[in-house]
Amino acid sequence: MQPFQNTDVSTQEWRWVGLWGGLLVTLTLLPYAWAILVSDNTWHFMGILADPLDGASYFAKIQQGIEGNWLFETRYTPEQHDTAGLFTFYLLLGHIARLLGFSTIVIYHLVRIATSLFMFMSLYWLGAHIWRRTRPRQLFFILSSVASGLGWLAVILFGPEFGTGSPDLSTPEAIPLYAAYTNPHFPLSIAGIALVAGILLEAFRPGFTDAPDVENGGIMLIMISVIVAIIQPPAMVSIGGALVLFIIVTAYNNYLQQGVPLRQVRWIDILPWHEIRWGAMVWLPAFPVALYYLLVFNTNSVMAEFNRQNDTMSPNIILTLAGYSPLLIIAAPGIIRAVRHVERDGDQFMLLWLIVNGIVLYTPYDLQRRFFIGLIIPITFFAVRSLEDHWLNTISKRWHQMALIMAFILMLPSHAIALGIPLIGAVADREAGADVGIVLEKDYVETYDWLDKVGREDEVVLASEYVSLWVPARTSLRVVYGHPAETVPAEERQGQVEDFFSGRNCQTLVFSDELPFQVDYVIWGPAERELAEEIRADKPDRNYEDCIDQLAQQLDSEQIKTFDSVTLFTVRELR
């Protein structure tokens, strides 16, 4: 038996997968098409709907690749610092974009489409490795691809401030369709996990004893593990931890079969060497990558602080359960059965994966939320097992179709919220969209274009947060503050930006040399005026200076350039 080849997926099945996968990817494209079409002479859609904060930072990394860089530096930090081998995937996209003559937005979305299709195909491929019949394969594909949760109900019951923390509304990597809507690396990581799981499940079937090699997927397992470890390191933790537990459980079962006292056991006889060999194909390739990341975050001070600030904690456990319901409800009989009657053929490994994933989600660690990636796979596995072995036998046959339709109807509102709410900021309420970086006034975009042509690499721009967010994504320049994680130190730089534009402190950023960087450009437009007004209105009893007026008085007309509502001050000559 050859795990990597023996899927027996017919051409008709792949056509079915291609049709539905293509429709789902098209669904993720429609909001972007709408946002682009409604751009007018005032507002410009920046190219990201879901999570524009991180999306812009991915554009910035692609931009670095376009410039020929293979090592990453965060240009949301104003001072130059040591680079590191992080975010290699997006740097690679930049190199590809440069060779093909593509812009950052084009390469980003082309690869998002490709990786999303690959993810949907990989999910079906995994289902084909678990089930030999077509119906459970298709059920697994449908449930894993389009399932969502009851986060919308949590919003109604507990209010938006609490309810929107549900993973089906706020964590794209938790839900494959949401991941396909958001960026390229989440779908690619989910695809990689699905392929790893499929190969391992075949290798662990009773009766399979072959060592890993090229033909049975062993070498492919190494390659996938390296790729996923580079792209999304947390994705390997849950499945890797499940492998460890699986080997421990198998060793314990081997011990029980020997029926001798523990002191008489020869450990070499009970260790499951077959499982260890296959597990090594996952652990060993990922280990050097994990070790490198550990060294970077312990020796590179800027990257260490970036990692510390990148705080993505898991939501309340009630919201996590809501985010995977009704899928969890469907899966409950299968999970209960697996606990009571553990079978080596799939159930055992998937149960351990589910347990490990649940534990790491709430282990004290700053990146808890990243461990949601891949959790949908064991949940969907047990949902299909429950449907096949319990629900379809318990519910009257005439109600089968209606019950499934009702389950999907319950999931639809969360998809509508997750995919639709960002679109409002792009097509209806542009002011709200500008507040989160989905759109910006076109005058800012013209300013970026001018800076990209005239600015020198690593020069520093001072602007409000969401204007600064897109500067490194569209130029080779840095900003004082533009990202709560990638600006180091974030709180200090944010405070300095607010102090300048509000008039609390005009000296530190522009007129002094006490900082480890120097500002070269100051952008003054609608967003900066709004920021100044908000701060002054919040504390009206304080004395405020007019920093922009002071700046204008010290510059020649050649150093001041106007793009309608936006004014750009070139201040490098002041020092």
Secondary structure, 3 states (H helix, E strand, C coil): CCCCCCCCCCHHHHHHHHHHHHHHHHHHHHHHHHHHHCCCCCEEECCCCCCHHHHHHHHHHHHHHHCCCCCECCCCCCCCCCCECCCHHHHHHHHHHHHHCCCHHHHHHHHHHHHHHHHHHHHHHHHHHHCCCHHHHHHHHHHHHHCCCCHHHHHHHHCHHHHCCCHHHHCHHHCHHHHHHHCCHHHHHHHHHHHHHHHHHHHCCCCCCCCCCCCCCHHHHHHHHHHHHHHCCCHHHHHHHHHHHHHHHHHHHHHHHHCCCHHHCCHHHHCCHHHHHHHHHHHHHHHHHHHHHHHHHHHCHHHHHHHHHCCCCCCCHHHHHHHCCCHHHHHHHHHHHHHHCCCCCCHHHHHHHHHHHHHHHCCCCCCHHHHHCCCHHHHHHHHHHHHHHHHHHHCCHHHHHHHHHHHHHHHHHHHHHHHHHHHHHHHCCHHHHHHHCCEEEHHHHHHHHHHHHHCCCCCEEECCHHHHHCHHHHCCCEECCCCCCCCCCHHHHHHHHHHHHHCCCCCCCCCCCCCCCCCCEEEECHHHHHHHHHHHHHCCCCCCCCHHHHHHHCCCHHHEEEECCEEEEECHHHC
